[in-house]
């Protein structure tokens, strides 16, 4: 059985493959013409390679949960070594972002490692994401984000996790991640406040959607 140190060393020796692929994925989102309309579809992008200290902690957690991880399968078991987060202002902007990802898949530039998932707690959002062919998973934690895991080809060890979310959802996610990850808080008050914040974020997201719909209608009034 491979030790955590052996697995981590194997990842360090091969992480450059992920870094190269990550740069290519980021470039697609930055230059894709359909996303560069005015106002731009994408507000901002974050990219990161997983800190290897955090990687070792994650391997240890998975091993403790009974997940078998070795040098041979680590790149299949841990698919967020390279990550990109694509943020937008309101829900309707998700549609062209999803279309951009699907375009890369249809053109065989990327392949899906697993079916994309929409994590949400909001019933109204479920139908919207299902209409895009996404599998919806309701999270008791109130976590909200869309996750894709793509590779350059089926047999590649390189993978990139793409997360798509609104800025409201990003704020909630950063606060929750700080307090609840990797070890969930035991403070009951904090847990409840995070849930309240999630509902406020949901309300803010709906208000943002309404504002942009109203703005769009004002720019394109119905013909008399």
C-alpha positions as a LaTeX table, in Angstrom:
\begin{tabular}{lrrr}
\hline
Residue & $x$ (\AA) & $y$ (\AA) & $z$ (\AA) \\
\hline
Unk1 & 0.00 & 0.00 & 0.00 \\
Unk2 & 1.36 & 3.41 & $-0.99$ \\
Unk3 & 1.98 & 5.86 & 1.82 \\
Unk4 & 0.53 & 9.36 & 1.81 \\
Unk5 & 4.06 & 10.70 & 1.28 \\
Unk6 & 4.54 & 8.43 & $-1.77$ \\
Unk7 & 1.23 & 9.50 & $-3.27$ \\
Unk8 & 1.97 & 13.18 & $-2.65$ \\
Unk9 & 5.43 & 12.80 & $-4.25$ \\
Unk10 & 3.84 & 11.19 & $-7.30$ \\
Unk11 & 1.40 & 14.11 & $-7.59$ \\
Unk12 & 4.21 & 16.68 & $-7.28$ \\
Unk13 & 6.10 & 14.98 & $-10.09$ \\
Unk14 & 3.10 & 15.14 & $-12.41$ \\
Unk15 & 1.24 & 18.31 & $-11.37$ \\
Unk16 & 2.68 & 20.21 & $-14.33$ \\
Unk17 & 0.24 & 18.35 & $-16.59$ \\
Unk18 & $-2.63$ & 19.87 & $-14.63$ \\
Unk19 & $-1.02$ & 23.31 & $-14.69$ \\
Unk20 & $-0.70$ & 23.28 & $-18.49$ \\
Unk21 & $-4.28$ & 22.13 & $-18.96$ \\
Unk22 & $-5.56$ & 24.68 & $-16.43$ \\
Unk23 & $-3.93$ & 27.50 & $-18.41$ \\
Unk24 & $-5.71$ & 26.31 & $-21.54$ \\
Unk25 & $-9.09$ & 26.13 & $-19.81$ \\
Unk26 & $-8.67$ & 29.63 & $-18.43$ \\
Unk27 & $-7.76$ & 30.96 & $-21.88$ \\
Unk28 & $-10.99$ & 29.59 & $-23.34$ \\
Unk29 & $-13.11$ & 31.54 & $-20.87$ \\
Unk30 & $-11.10$ & 34.71 & $-21.43$ \\
Unk31 & $-11.19$ & 34.73 & $-25.25$ \\
Unk32 & $-14.47$ & 32.99 & $-26.16$ \\
Unk33 & $-16.33$ & 35.61 & $-28.29$ \\
Unk34 & $-19.79$ & 34.66 & $-27.03$ \\
Unk35 & $-18.72$ & 35.60 & $-23.49$ \\
Unk36 & $-17.18$ & 38.95 & $-24.41$ \\
Unk37 & $-20.39$ & 40.73 & $-25.38$ \\
Unk38 & $-21.35$ & 43.95 & $-23.58$ \\
Unk39 & $-21.90$ & 43.76 & $-20.74$ \\
Unk40 & $-19.49$ & 40.80 & $-20.42$ \\
Unk41 & $-21.02$ & 37.50 & $-19.37$ \\
Unk42 & $-18.19$ & 36.67 & $-16.98$ \\
Unk43 & $-17.46$ & 39.04 & $-14.12$ \\
Unk44 & $-14.24$ & 37.45 & $-12.89$ \\
Unk45 & $-12.18$ & 34.27 & $-12.92$ \\
Unk46 & $-10.09$ & 32.59 & $-10.22$ \\
Unk47 & $-7.61$ & 29.80 & $-10.90$ \\
Unk48 & $-5.59$ & 27.69 & $-8.51$ \\
Unk49 & $-3.51$ & 24.55 & $-8.14$ \\
Unk50 & $-4.25$ & 22.66 & $-4.96$ \\
Unk51 & $-1.77$ & 23.30 & $-2.17$ \\
Unk52 & 0.09 & 20.03 & $-1.67$ \\
Unk53 & $-0.13$ & 20.31 & 2.11 \\
Unk54 & $-3.90$ & 20.46 & 1.76 \\
Unk55 & $-3.67$ & 17.56 & $-0.69$ \\
Unk56 & $-2.03$ & 15.32 & 1.89 \\
Unk57 & $-4.73$ & 16.23 & 4.41 \\
Unk58 & $-7.42$ & 15.39 & 1.85 \\
Unk59 & $-5.81$ & 12.05 & 1.05 \\
Unk60 & $-5.71$ & 11.25 & 4.76 \\
Unk61 & $-9.42$ & 12.13 & 5.13 \\
Unk62 & $-10.40$ & 9.97 & 2.17 \\
Unk63 & $-8.34$ & 7.04 & 3.41 \\
Unk64 & $-10.04$ & 7.40 & 6.79 \\
Unk65 & $-13.40$ & 7.28 & 5.00 \\
Unk66 & $-12.43$ & 3.98 & 3.38 \\
Unk67 & $-11.56$ & 5.32 & $-0.08$ \\
Unk68 & $-8.68$ & 3.39 & $-1.60$ \\
Unk69 & $-6.09$ & 5.82 & $-2.99$ \\
Unk70 & $-2.77$ & 4.89 & $-4.53$ \\
Unk71 & $-0.26$ & 6.36 & $-6.95$ \\
Unk72 & $-2.09$ & 4.52 & $-9.73$ \\
Unk73 & $-5.55$ & 5.99 & $-9.07$ \\
Unk74 & $-4.93$ & 9.30 & $-7.25$ \\
Unk75 & $-5.73$ & 11.39 & $-10.34$ \\
Unk76 & $-9.08$ & 9.64 & $-10.69$ \\
Unk77 & $-9.94$ & 9.87 & $-7.01$ \\
Unk78 & $-8.92$ & 13.51 & $-6.54$ \\
Unk79 & $-10.07$ & 15.63 & $-9.47$ \\
Unk80 & $-9.75$ & 19.13 & $-8.02$ \\
Unk81 & $-5.95$ & 19.43 & $-8.15$ \\
Unk82 & $-6.48$ & 22.14 & $-10.74$ \\
Unk83 & $-9.48$ & 24.41 & $-10.40$ \\
Unk84 & $-11.05$ & 27.40 & $-12.07$ \\
Unk85 & $-13.96$ & 29.42 & $-10.72$ \\
Unk86 & $-16.06$ & 31.39 & $-13.17$ \\
Unk87 & $-18.24$ & 34.08 & $-11.62$ \\
Unk88 & $-21.13$ & 36.01 & $-13.09$ \\
Unk89 & $-23.67$ & 38.55 & $-11.87$ \\
Unk90 & $-27.07$ & 36.96 & $-12.49$ \\
Unk91 & $-28.53$ & 33.56 & $-13.27$ \\
Unk92 & $-29.32$ & 34.10 & $-16.96$ \\
Unk93 & $-25.60$ & 34.50 & $-17.63$ \\
Unk94 & $-25.08$ & 30.87 & $-16.70$ \\
Unk95 & $-26.65$ & 29.79 & $-20.00$ \\
Unk96 & $-23.89$ & 31.12 & $-22.32$ \\
Unk97 & $-21.21$ & 29.90 & $-19.88$ \\
Unk98 & $-22.70$ & 26.41 & $-19.96$ \\
Unk99 & $-22.92$ & 26.65 & $-23.76$ \\
Unk100 & $-19.23$ & 27.59 & $-23.92$ \\
Unk101 & $-18.29$ & 24.50 & $-21.91$ \\
Unk102 & $-20.55$ & 22.30 & $-24.01$ \\
Unk103 & $-18.97$ & 23.73 & $-27.17$ \\
Unk104 & $-15.52$ & 22.55 & $-26.05$ \\
Unk105 & $-16.93$ & 19.10 & $-25.36$ \\
Unk106 & $-18.76$ & 18.91 & $-28.69$ \\
Unk107 & $-15.56$ & 19.97 & $-30.47$ \\
Unk108 & $-13.64$ & 17.24 & $-28.59$ \\
Unk109 & $-11.30$ & 19.80 & $-27.04$ \\
Unk110 & $-12.42$ & 18.65 & $-23.58$ \\
Unk111 & $-14.08$ & 15.50 & $-22.30$ \\
Unk112 & $-16.24$ & 15.23 & $-19.21$ \\
Unk113 & $-14.72$ & 13.04 & $-16.52$ \\
Unk114 & $-18.10$ & 12.78 & $-14.82$ \\
Unk115 & $-21.58$ & 14.24 & $-15.36$ \\
Unk116 & $-21.75$ & 17.91 & $-14.30$ \\
Unk117 & $-23.60$ & 18.66 & $-11.07$ \\
Unk118 & $-25.61$ & 21.61 & $-9.89$ \\
Unk119 & $-25.45$ & 21.95 & $-6.11$ \\
Unk120 & $-28.27$ & 24.05 & $-4.72$ \\
Unk121 & $-30.80$ & 24.23 & $-1.91$ \\
Unk122 & $-33.21$ & 26.48 & $-3.81$ \\
Unk123 & $-36.18$ & 24.62 & $-5.41$ \\
Unk124 & $-36.65$ & 27.39 & $-7.99$ \\
Unk125 & $-33.08$ & 26.98 & $-9.18$ \\
Unk126 & $-33.46$ & 23.21 & $-9.53$ \\
Unk127 & $-35.75$ & 23.50 & $-12.55$ \\
Unk128 & $-33.47$ & 26.06 & $-14.19$ \\
Unk129 & $-30.40$ & 23.83 & $-13.93$ \\
Unk130 & $-32.30$ & 20.69 & $-14.91$ \\
Unk131 & $-33.40$ & 22.49 & $-18.09$ \\
Unk132 & $-29.70$ & 22.64 & $-18.99$ \\
Unk133 & $-29.33$ & 18.90 & $-18.60$ \\
Unk134 & $-27.55$ & 19.10 & $-15.25$ \\
Unk135 & $-27.95$ & 16.65 & $-12.41$ \\
Unk136 & $-29.18$ & 18.61 & $-9.40$ \\
Unk137 & $-28.07$ & 17.70 & $-5.90$ \\
Unk138 & $-29.65$ & 19.46 & $-2.94$ \\
Unk139 & $-27.09$ & 20.20 & $-0.24$ \\
Unk140 & $-28.22$ & 20.37 & 3.38 \\
Unk141 & $-25.27$ & 22.69 & 3.95 \\
Unk142 & $-26.89$ & 25.26 & 1.60 \\
Unk143 & $-23.84$ & 25.04 & $-0.68$ \\
Unk144 & $-24.58$ & 26.42 & $-4.15$ \\
Unk145 & $-22.35$ & 26.03 & $-7.20$ \\
Unk146 & $-22.14$ & 24.25 & $-10.55$ \\
Unk147 & $-19.30$ & 21.75 & $-10.92$ \\
Unk148 & $-17.78$ & 20.30 & $-14.08$ \\
Unk149 & $-14.69$ & 18.09 & $-14.22$ \\
Unk150 & $-13.06$ & 18.11 & $-17.65$ \\
Unk151 & $-9.99$ & 16.49 & $-19.18$ \\
Unk152 & $-8.14$ & 17.11 & $-22.44$ \\
Unk153 & $-8.77$ & 13.47 & $-23.40$ \\
Unk154 & $-10.14$ & 10.35 & $-21.76$ \\
Unk155 & $-6.78$ & 8.77 & $-20.96$ \\
Unk156 & $-5.15$ & 11.95 & $-19.59$ \\
Unk157 & $-4.14$ & 12.17 & $-15.93$ \\
Unk158 & $-4.76$ & 15.93 & $-16.08$ \\
Unk159 & $-8.16$ & 17.23 & $-15.03$ \\
Unk160 & $-9.66$ & 20.58 & $-14.18$ \\
Unk161 & $-12.61$ & 21.26 & $-11.93$ \\
Unk162 & $-14.71$ & 24.15 & $-13.24$ \\
Unk163 & $-16.99$ & 25.88 & $-10.75$ \\
Unk164 & $-19.59$ & 28.36 & $-11.97$ \\
Unk165 & $-21.45$ & 30.60 & $-9.54$ \\
Unk166 & $-22.82$ & 34.11 & $-9.05$ \\
Unk167 & $-20.95$ & 36.71 & $-7.03$ \\
Unk168 & $-23.60$ & 36.42 & $-4.31$ \\
Unk169 & $-22.91$ & 32.66 & $-4.13$ \\
Unk170 & $-19.17$ & 33.32 & $-4.10$ \\
Unk171 & $-19.47$ & 35.51 & $-1.01$ \\
Unk172 & $-21.44$ & 32.83 & 0.83 \\
Unk173 & $-19.04$ & 30.12 & $-0.35$ \\
Unk174 & $-15.96$ & 31.98 & 0.86 \\
Unk175 & $-17.48$ & 32.56 & 4.31 \\
Unk176 & $-18.66$ & 28.97 & 4.62 \\
Unk177 & $-15.34$ & 27.60 & 3.37 \\
Unk178 & $-13.42$ & 29.65 & 5.92 \\
Unk179 & $-15.52$ & 28.41 & 8.83 \\
Unk180 & $-16.67$ & 24.95 & 7.73 \\
Unk181 & $-13.76$ & 23.50 & 5.71 \\
Unk182 & $-12.10$ & 21.11 & 6.08 \\
Unk183 & $-13.51$ & 20.71 & 9.59 \\
Unk184 & $-17.13$ & 21.84 & 10.05 \\
Unk185 & $-17.76$ & 24.30 & 12.84 \\
Unk186 & $-19.37$ & 22.96 & 16.00 \\
Unk187 & $-20.71$ & 26.40 & 16.87 \\
Unk188 & $-24.48$ & 26.12 & 16.58 \\
Unk189 & $-24.93$ & 29.87 & 16.23 \\
Unk190 & $-22.43$ & 30.05 & 13.36 \\
Unk191 & $-24.15$ & 27.19 & 11.54 \\
Unk192 & $-27.50$ & 28.91 & 11.85 \\
Unk193 & $-26.10$ & 32.25 & 10.75 \\
Unk194 & $-24.55$ & 30.62 & 7.67 \\
Unk195 & $-27.96$ & 29.19 & 6.77 \\
Unk196 & $-29.58$ & 32.61 & 7.22 \\
Unk197 & $-26.89$ & 34.12 & 5.02 \\
Unk198 & $-27.63$ & 31.50 & 2.35 \\
Unk199 & $-31.28$ & 32.61 & 2.30 \\
Unk200 & $-30.21$ & 36.25 & 2.06 \\
Unk201 & $-27.91$ & 35.34 & $-0.83$ \\
Unk202 & $-30.80$ & 33.54 & $-2.53$ \\
Unk203 & $-32.98$ & 36.63 & $-2.14$ \\
Unk204 & $-30.17$ & 38.84 & $-3.42$ \\
Unk205 & $-29.66$ & 36.61 & $-6.44$ \\
Unk206 & $-33.37$ & 36.76 & $-7.31$ \\
Unk207 & $-33.37$ & 40.54 & $-6.93$ \\
Unk208 & $-30.31$ & 40.78 & $-9.21$ \\
Unk209 & $-32.09$ & 38.61 & $-11.79$ \\
Unk210 & $-35.14$ & 40.88 & $-11.60$ \\
Unk211 & $-33.03$ & 44.03 & $-11.96$ \\
Unk212 & $-31.32$ & 42.75 & $-15.09$ \\
Unk213 & $-34.60$ & 41.52 & $-16.60$ \\
Unk214 & $-36.16$ & 44.93 & $-16.02$ \\
Unk215 & $-33.12$ & 46.64 & $-17.49$ \\
Unk216 & $-33.23$ & 44.40 & $-20.56$ \\
Unk217 & $-36.93$ & 45.09 & $-21.06$ \\
Unk218 & $-36.24$ & 48.81 & $-20.87$ \\
Unk219 & $-33.61$ & 48.52 & $-23.58$ \\
Unk220 & $-35.92$ & 46.44 & $-25.77$ \\
Unk221 & $-39.47$ & 47.73 & $-25.16$ \\
Unk222 & $-42.28$ & 45.73 & $-26.80$ \\
Unk223 & $-43.53$ & 47.09 & $-30.10$ \\
Unk224 & $-46.84$ & 48.91 & $-29.98$ \\
\hline
\end{tabular}
